[in-house]
Amino acid sequence: MSAMHRLLSLPTSLPRVLQEWPVTAQRAARRNAMIALTACAERRRDRDDVREFFAERATATTTAEDAGSDIPAPPTRHA
């Protein structure tokens, strides 16, 4: 479509664009919300995995200490 043809069709296409705007805006907002929800779910899953890992480590360390085992404690990091 040439630039002149687009320019001439602008007055007829403008009402259609304005009429369709709320629908396209709603679709974009819904898509953005779905993307954000997916990112939040991934972060929550990662947080839960880390929490579970540390809980297992704490249980294993406590069990080893209670048993009088010679298993060394995990090293600590100093900032």
N, C-alpha and C positions, 0 to 999 in steps of 0.2 A: 504494500500500500504506500503510495507516494505521500510526501509531506503535505502537499496541497489537498489531497483527498482526505487525509486525517484532519486537516484544519477545517475543511468544509463539513465534515461529519461531526465535528465537536459539538455544535449546538444540539444535534439529535442524540448523541451518545451521553452527554452530560447528565440529563435526567435519569438515564438508566444507571449510570455510575453512582449517582447520589442515592438512588433507590436501593442499589445492591450493597452500598457501603456498610450498613449495620450488620448484614449477614456475613460479609467477609471479615469485618472486625470481630464479630462473635466467634467465628471459626478460628481466627488467629489467636484470640484470647484463650479459647478452649485448648488449642494445641500447646500454647505456652504453659498453661496450667498442667497439662499432662506431662510435659517435659520436666517441669519443676517437681511434680509428684514423684516421678521416676527417680530423679536425683535425690530427693529426700529419702525415698525408700532404700536406695543403695547406701546412703550414709548411715541410715538406721541399722541396716543389716551389718555394715562394717563395724559400727559401734558395738552392736550385740556380740559379734564375733570376738572383738578385742576384750570385751568384758568377760565373756565366757573363757577365753584363753587365760586371762589373769586369775580368774576364779579357780580354774583347774591347777594353775601353777601354785597358788596359795594353798590349795588343798594338798597337793603333792609335797610341798615344802613342809607343811605342818605335820603330815603323816610321817615323813622321813625323820623329822626332829623327834616326834613322839616315839618312834621305833628305836631311836638311838643310833640311827644309821650314820655312816661316814660320808653320805652324799653332801657335797658342798652346796652352800646356798648360792643362788645366782648372783653374779657380780652386780654391784650397784654403780650407777653413774653419778658422778659429782659434777655439778655445773660450774 
